[in-house]
Amino acid sequence: MSQKHRVAVAAAAALLIVVALLVPMPMSAAAPQTHSIVINARAFAFEPSILRVHRGDTVQLHLESLDATHGLFIDGYNVDIQAEPGKSADVTFVADRAGTFKFRCSVSCGTLHPFMIGELNVDPVFPFARATVATLIAAIGALAFFWRGG
Amino acid sequence: MATSRFELTRVPIVKKVLVSRWLQWSLTAITLPFFLLVILAGFLGTPVGSRNFGIVFVWIVWWALLILLMLPFAGRLWCAMCPIPVAGEWLQRRALVQPREHARLYTLGFKWPRRLNNMWLQNVAFLAVALFSVVILTTPFASALVLASFVIVALVTSLLFERRAFCRYLCPVGGFIGLYSQLAPVEVRVKDRALCATHREKICYVGSDAGYGCPWLVFPAALDKNTYCGMCTECLKTCPLDNVALYARPFAADLSTNKGRRLDEAYKAFILLTCALTYSVMLIGPWSMLKETAYAVGAPGWWLYAIGFLASNVAIVPGIFYACVWLGKRIGQAAISTRQLFIEQAYALVPLGLAAWAAFSLSFVLTNFSYAWQVLSDPFGWGWNLFGTADWTWTPYFAGGQSLFQFPILLVGLIGALAIALRTARQQRISPRAALPPVAFCVIFTLALVWLYV
């Protein structure tokens, strides 16, 4: 493969990766629902630790702490509530961003505090699907580019 | 070296700084006080890691600087300023800056055993630390104990053995840095190897009044990768022929050749790759049982975790990769031994491994970096407020957007891995089809991390 062809392969792969990451995806036709979820926080875990809703759903979170003061901060949603034993906290928000978002304790609660993490999955999880396609395009592009040299 | 490179030491100020005897002393004069504070805070400060300078500054600030800046762009620069071996080195030299006559070293002068002249002990040491990492990363006392034990081992080693035997053969982090420093766009190398061959005195190795013989036990003319160069620049100081220089070069230039690839280094690549994935699952994932199990050292569940962790690192992941290489050998009808191909293809995991560590590190560094402002004012968690930042609230940086950094880094690591896998096949004069199964391994590994982080 000539240098010219290899540059063309790299450019095409880069373009396809951008398309895979940015192309608009169809919205879900399902009617939005409301989810009332009770989350129990203890050192150093949330229960349940994995939540799954659909984009457009309304999420009502009720945080109970079973031992010390714990927080619940959701990445990407700017949701931050705190609860202590006997004093729960509530928050309601619309899950308007699709994807996987970590939620984590926002109050220093002990040794494993930085890793007290849960996960909110807002379907459809397009970012992962897009990233998977982009990864495969990058791999195929790299194989074509480096197959004979480089 | 076939790669293009630019001699940075042609710039007068760069040369002047690098040949100054004050350079390394000045760097360690900055890091040593921080290190002492880390140890003190670990032993005396609050047991809450996110409020303790020892945890926050080592495992968030230093770690971020190491993985995201120093390693990819400056290779082993950290080793030139690392405070851990300096006490032993100063004792060994009985000098802080200027060497004594003929750079004499005060040590029992034992030679490092030839059988251990490799990375295996560093692999074992890294695994030992990694096995307890959940405790070490989060418990100030444990973290300080480990760091203090490094200092003691380095001190004893430097009194028994010549030069920096600890850094070269024992330091758990040293092997990590050494492997990934091959990716850095800088190198210390001789300018003309032929000139070294004609120079009988080998001052760069034995030392002189101008400086010490290579503390890393490397003959600079034989240096063909960054792995064992601590960037201390002693060779620039001692070479009477001005035949050593600092170069800028393309990224991953050390991996452009398959010369000198070894099983101990290949295993380091497997261990680091496996640990990056394990930590990503265990620490960043939502499965609290895994974290609690890894933290409960000595409990029945922990033993299961330990067996699983060690088996993954030394047998399962290398075993899967070996099967990929064996399959590739069959597909490509290669005449080379599977073992040799296994060793050489394992170097494809170097860029992927560093990318995996960078992705993992970003996830907790960006989230927890704001603790640095708090502990700067209150390093021991005793209620101080030295700089008025103790009450700054926890603020995760780029919350929800970290994958914008992680995903491109993983893609770059994957592309680098594929390039090296295919180049290795070419260098072995075998069909590139032989690289396809290892390539598939790298793609699946990347997708696993993408699943965790995106």
HADDOCK unambig.tbl for C-alpha pairs under 7 A between the chains (distance, minus, plus):
assign (segid A and resid 45 and name CA) (segid B and resid 288 and name CA) 5.43 0.50 0.50
assign (segid A and resid 49 and name CA) (segid B and resid 286 and name CA) 5.80 0.50 0.50
assign (segid A and resid 50 and name CA) (segid B and resid 286 and name CA) 6.76 0.50 0.50
assign (segid A and resid 75 and name CA) (segid B and resid 399 and name CA) 4.69 0.50 0.50
assign (segid A and resid 75 and name CA) (segid B and resid 400 and name CA) 4.45 0.50 0.50
assign (segid A and resid 76 and name CA) (segid B and resid 399 and name CA) 5.52 0.50 0.50
assign (segid A and resid 76 and name CA) (segid B and resid 400 and name CA) 3.87 0.50 0.50
assign (segid A and resid 76 and name CA) (segid B and resid 401 and name CA) 6.97 0.50 0.50
assign (segid A and resid 100 and name CA) (segid B and resid 454 and name CA) 6.82 0.50 0.50
assign (segid A and resid 101 and name CA) (segid B and resid 400 and name CA) 6.32 0.50 0.50
assign (segid A and resid 108 and name CA) (segid B and resid 50 and name CA) 6.65 0.50 0.50
assign (segid A and resid 110 and name CA) (segid B and resid 48 and name CA) 5.14 0.50 0.50
assign (segid A and resid 111 and name CA) (segid B and resid 48 and name CA) 5.41 0.50 0.50
assign (segid A and resid 111 and name CA) (segid B and resid 49 and name CA) 5.60 0.50 0.50
assign (segid A and resid 111 and name CA) (segid B and resid 138 and name CA) 5.21 0.50 0.50
assign (segid A and resid 111 and name CA) (segid B and resid 139 and name CA) 5.93 0.50 0.50
assign (segid A and resid 112 and name CA) (segid B and resid 138 and name CA) 6.05 0.50 0.50
assign (segid A and resid 115 and name CA) (segid B and resid 283 and name CA) 5.67 0.50 0.50
assign (segid A and resid 115 and name CA) (segid B and resid 284 and name CA) 6.34 0.50 0.50
assign (segid A and resid 117 and name CA) (segid B and resid 284 and name CA) 6.90 0.50 0.50
assign (segid A and resid 117 and name CA) (segid B and resid 285 and name CA) 6.85 0.50 0.50
assign (segid A and resid 117 and name CA) (segid B and resid 286 and name CA) 5.24 0.50 0.50
assign (segid A and resid 118 and name CA) (segid B and resid 286 and name CA) 4.36 0.50 0.50
assign (segid A and resid 119 and name CA) (segid B and resid 286 and name CA) 5.88 0.50 0.50
assign (segid A and resid 127 and name CA) (segid B and resid 454 and name CA) 6.40 0.50 0.50
assign (segid A and resid 128 and name CA) (segid B and resid 451 and name CA) 6.38 0.50 0.50
assign (segid A and resid 128 and name CA) (segid B and resid 454 and name CA) 5.54 0.50 0.50
assign (segid A and resid 132 and name CA) (segid B and resid 447 and name CA) 6.52 0.50 0.50
assign (segid A and resid 135 and name CA) (segid B and resid 411 and name CA) 6.65 0.50 0.50
assign (segid A and resid 139 and name CA) (segid B and resid 415 and name CA) 6.67 0.50 0.50
assign (segid A and resid 142 and name CA) (segid B and resid 415 and name CA) 5.93 0.50 0.50
assign (segid A and resid 142 and name CA) (segid B and resid 418 and name CA) 6.72 0.50 0.50
assign (segid A and resid 143 and name CA) (segid B and resid 418 and name CA) 6.87 0.50 0.50
assign (segid A and resid 146 and name CA) (segid B and resid 419 and name CA) 5.84 0.50 0.50
assign (segid A and resid 146 and name CA) (segid B and resid 422 and name CA) 6.62 0.50 0.50
assign (segid A and resid 147 and name CA) (segid B and resid 422 and name CA) 6.43 0.50 0.50
assign (segid A and resid 147 and name CA) (segid B and resid 432 and name CA) 6.55 0.50 0.50
